[in-house]
Structures are given as C-alpha cells and as structure tokens.
Amino acid sequence: MYKVSIVEDDISIRNGITRFIKMQDEFRFIQSYGSVEEYLAGDDEVADVLLLDIELPGITGLEGLFHIKQKHPAMEVLMLTVYEDKERIFKALQAGAAGYLLKNTSLPKIRSSILEALEGGAPMSPLIAKKVLSFFTQDPKQTVSAATEQLTTREIEVARSLIDGNTYKQVAYHLHISPGTVKQHIKNIYRKLEVNSRVQLIKEFNKVS
C-alpha cells in the first residue's frame, strides 16, 4: 500500500481529495496539512507521494518543494495548482517535482497520476505537458536552442508525439518501444531542462513559445 499526504490550504479541495484517497485500495492516507510550515514541523510518517499546492500562505509550495525534497529526497511530489504559466512549471520541475497537475484534474486522474509517479513516470495535465514539451518544438529553419541540442533524436520523437496528443502507450506503439522506455525518455527530457540557470531556461523557453 502506497502512503499519500497532501498540503493544500483550500479546505474543500483538501477534504475532497483526502476522502477520495482514503477510498482507494492502493493507498494509505497519512495526513493533510494547510501549509508548508505545518508539514515541515510535523513528525508524521513519511509519505511515498505528496500532493503539494503552489500558492500557499507563508512559504509557497515552490519554495517549500526545495526544503521538502532536501528532507525527503525519495518522496515523489506532485504539484497541484491552478497556475499554468511557464515559470512556475519549470521552477517546479527544476526543484524536483515528479509531476504538475491542474486543480481541475479529475479525482480518477489524480489517482492514476500518483501511481504513474510511483512507477517512475512524470504525470502532467495535458495542457501542462504541451507547454513543457513545446519547449522542444520550433521551426527547423530557426536556430536550435541550446537545450534542444541536448536531446537525442528519439527524445525529440517522443516529445513531438506527446505534443500531438498521444498517450504513453500510443507513443510506445507508434515508435515500437515499451511504455516504460517512453517514461524514461520523458524523465531524461525533463532532466535536460536544467540548463545553467533558471533565468537562462526561461529565456530559452520564451524563444520557442
């Protein structure tokens, strides 16, 4: 049974997700928190997956993510937010988030995203995935960005296939590789987003967005 916790200041959202998680046979719910400070001060059992809001009172989710990963490096953290801007997305990925979900994500999708993260995947809401992966799609007549040059031919194929709306399984089928290999390619792509600095990363992203 996988252990799950949540940090979310909106009581209705927090309670709704908490009730849903408790109903799932695969999960054991550990604790819910209203702030990063409350989470860091707690001594509860460490979860396998933490759902973390971004816009929180006091320490924000993005600021707290760094401290949380320092304290529990093996824990998978899924950002749960209403924000879909590029800067927050990349900040979260660079800080070690396993995935990035919008708050309008359905409860069944949150469940499958938790399981995907535990299997080594990088779950994202479709809109967020397109924003991230569009980083690697630009007019071939233009100068290829430094980050794009780091990708292998196969990683570019995987990225473009996902942007076209294909699922991991569909990408695997079209490229004649396993879904597990697709997930590994995606993790490599996200890792390669970590260029010399966040400022450079956002600058590169803006060139192709």
C-alpha positions in Angstrom: 0.0 0.0 0.0 1.4 3.4 -1.0 1.4 6.2 1.5 -0.1 9.6 0.5 -0.2 13.1 2.1 -1.4 16.5 0.9 -0.5 20.1 1.5 -3.4 22.3 0.5 -4.9 25.4 2.1 -8.3 25.2 0.5 -10.3 23.1 2.9 -12.9 21.9 0.4 -10.3 20.7 -2.1 -8.1 19.2 0.7 -11.1 17.3 2.2 -12.4 16.1 -1.2 -9.0 14.7 -2.3 -8.5 13.2 1.2 -11.8 11.4 1.1 -11.1 10.0 -2.3 -7.6 8.8 -1.5 -8.9 7.1 1.6 -11.3 5.1 -0.6 -8.6 3.7 -2.8 -7.3 0.2 -2.1 -3.8 1.1 -3.3 -3.3 4.0 -0.9 -3.0 4.6 2.8 -3.6 8.3 3.6 -1.1 9.7 6.1 -2.0 13.3 6.8 -3.3 16.6 5.4 -1.7 20.0 6.0 -2.8 23.5 5.4 0.7 25.0 4.9 4.3 24.0 4.2 5.3 25.2 7.7 2.8 22.8 9.2 4.1 20.0 7.1 7.8 20.6 7.9 7.0 20.9 11.6 5.1 17.6 11.7 6.6 14.3 12.7 4.1 12.1 10.9 5.1 9.0 8.9 6.7 10.0 5.6 4.5 9.5 2.6 5.6 7.9 -0.7 3.8 10.7 -2.6 2.9 14.2 -1.5 0.3 16.4 -3.3 1.6 19.9 -2.9 -0.3 23.2 -3.7 1.7 26.0 -5.1 0.0 29.2 -3.8 0.1 28.7 -0.1 0.1 31.1 2.8 3.5 31.8 4.2 6.1 29.6 2.5 4.8 28.9 -1.0 4.7 25.4 -2.5 7.5 26.2 -4.9 9.7 27.5 -2.1 8.7 24.6 0.2 9.4 22.0 -2.5 13.1 22.5 -2.2 13.1 22.0 1.6 10.7 19.1 1.3 13.0 17.3 -1.2 16.0 18.0 0.9 14.3 16.4 3.9 12.7 13.5 2.0 14.6 13.1 -1.3 13.0 9.7 -2.2 9.4 11.1 -1.8 7.6 11.8 -5.1 6.0 15.3 -5.1 3.1 16.2 -7.4 2.3 19.9 -7.7 -1.4 20.6 -7.6 -2.3 24.1 -8.8 -4.5 26.5 -10.7 -1.4 28.0 -12.3 -0.2 27.1 -15.8 2.4 29.7 -16.5 5.8 28.6 -17.8 7.9 30.0 -15.0 6.1 28.1 -12.2 6.1 24.9 -14.3 9.8 25.0 -14.8 10.6 26.1 -11.3 8.7 23.1 -10.0 10.4 20.6 -12.4 13.8 22.0 -11.6 13.1 21.8 -7.8 12.4 18.1 -8.2 8.6 17.8 -8.7 7.6 14.4 -10.2 4.6 15.9 -11.9 2.4 19.0 -12.3 -1.4 18.7 -12.2 -4.0 21.4 -12.5 -6.7 21.5 -9.8 -9.4 20.8 -12.4 -7.8 17.4 -12.8 -10.4 14.7 -12.1 -10.0 12.5 -9.0 -9.5 9.3 -11.0 -6.8 11.1 -13.0 -5.1 12.2 -9.7 -5.2 8.6 -8.6 -3.6 7.4 -11.9 -1.0 10.2 -11.7 0.1 9.1 -8.3 0.5 5.6 -9.5 2.4 6.8 -12.6 4.8 8.9 -10.5 5.5 5.8 -8.2 6.3 3.8 -11.4 8.9 6.4 -12.4 6.7 8.5 -14.7 6.3 12.2 -14.8 2.5 12.8 -14.9 1.1 16.2 -16.1 -2.2 17.6 -17.0 -2.5 17.6 -20.9 -2.2 21.4 -21.1 0.9 21.5 -18.9 2.5 18.6 -20.9 2.0 20.5 -24.1 3.5 23.7 -22.6 6.6 21.8 -21.3 7.1 19.7 -24.4 6.6 22.7 -26.8 9.9 23.8 -25.5 11.4 21.3 -27.9 9.3 22.1 -31.0 10.4 25.0 -33.1 10.7 25.9 -36.8 13.6 23.8 -38.1 14.7 26.9 -40.1 15.3 28.7 -36.8 18.4 28.3 -34.8 18.0 25.3 -32.5 18.2 26.3 -28.8 21.0 25.0 -26.5 18.5 22.9 -24.6 17.1 21.3 -27.7 20.5 20.3 -28.9 20.9 18.2 -25.8 18.1 15.9 -26.9 18.6 12.7 -28.8 16.7 12.0 -31.9 14.5 9.5 -30.1 13.7 12.0 -27.3 12.6 14.6 -29.8 10.4 11.9 -31.5 8.8 11.1 -28.1 8.3 14.8 -27.2 6.6 15.6 -30.5 4.4 12.5 -30.3 3.2 13.5 -26.9 2.6 17.1 -28.1 0.4 15.6 -30.8 -1.8 14.3 -28.0 -0.7 10.7 -27.9 -0.7 8.8 -24.6 2.4 7.0 -23.3 1.0 3.7 -24.7 0.3 5.3 -28.1 3.7 6.8 -28.3 5.2 3.4 -27.4 3.1 1.7 -30.1 4.0 4.2 -32.8 7.7 4.2 -32.0 7.9 0.5 -31.4 9.2 0.8 -27.9 7.8 -0.1 -24.4 5.7 2.3 -22.3 8.5 2.1 -19.7 11.0 3.3 -22.2 8.7 6.2 -23.1 8.6 7.2 -19.4 12.4 7.0 -19.2 12.7 9.3 -22.2 10.4 11.8 -20.6 12.3 11.8 -17.4 15.5 12.4 -19.4 13.8 15.3 -21.3 12.8 16.9 -18.0 16.3 16.4 -16.6 17.8 18.1 -19.6 15.6 21.2 -18.9 18.1 22.0 -16.1 20.3 24.3 -18.1 22.9 26.6 -16.4 20.4 28.7 -14.6 16.6 29.3 -14.3 16.9 32.6 -16.0 18.6 31.0 -19.0 16.0 28.3 -19.0 13.1 30.8 -19.1 14.9 32.8 -21.8 15.4 29.7 -23.9 11.7 28.7 -23.4 10.5 32.1 -24.5 12.4 31.8 -27.7 10.2 29.0 -28.8 6.9 29.7 -27.2 
